[in-house]
């Protein structure tokens, strides 16, 4: 008979339920693929009386983590609770009790990964975290194993399925943000409080983990530009399409003259590029290596089954002993010198800018003067003809949109020009400005 490896499941939410179901229903398949029998021994939940979508023996379910910590026969803990507390305390105690850990908690690893990985190494344990970044897309495996012969030079990615679903549905259905967000919540793609998904934080945390693995550098979220989709009108998705682009929340980490250029922002992507064609809750990661060149990885980035698939893969690797071989050599929170992050003001890109302006003489001349003095060259301008709405004095006072595409410039120049433009009485507040991915 195969050796039995007992595991504990910490958390029985959507993903935890999916993991438990695979463990119980596909035991023979998993045994065949790792050479040992994986047995679910304990499941830790917050409230034992809460109804579940899976039947488990009463003796398997506990609301006390200590039952797992005290059980020396349990070798691996799959920790599927979110947030920082009590997740950090749980992981530390699990490692100290001699258990390997599989985790899907990107926020915890992004903020406390250095100390947790150090603790695991001291204890001779491993932390596997494929499910923390891109759901069912095995990007951690690619970076830590399949592309180890490369120096990664560029990461361009869609890392948040909720935001991608909202942007896709807004454009395809001609619907506004609030309407699509409600649908995303009804479908379970967005939380009741969707802030971390739609303000760019979730994607930025995931980019931080990929940056650690690809470049050996820890970068905090306040070191690079981060902007979400929650204030993006449908109007700009339509203008982008008219110009030959799609708008996606793009996370970028790029090696440039030994510095890291990083940003997470709604970005215009040419329609013929793979990233522009990713719709719904899908994720995509485009990696460029100095040996292999550019490669793309895509799939469902969220949901019960895609995330459970990634967790099970980590669990099988841990049971089979592959994690023991790989973990010590993963370039995460290592002691090598960190790369410097390029200051935001020095990031060079093209930009999309939409202003709502007063349709009167000299308005555009004033705008062009400010942009020119800030060394921003214009590539194209869209101002659709609109019916005049004359006032009593015969002058048109209509508010009209003006869309500008720039040539290559810097973030610093765009910010300086925006501050000056905001002083013009002929321009309404809150213009929309997005970078272009070339």
Order of alpha helices (4+ residues) and beta strands (2+ residues): beta-alpha-alpha-beta-beta-alpha-beta-alpha-beta-alpha-beta-beta-alpha-alpha-alpha-alpha-beta-alpha-beta-beta-beta-beta-alpha-alpha-beta-beta-alpha-beta-beta-beta-alpha-beta
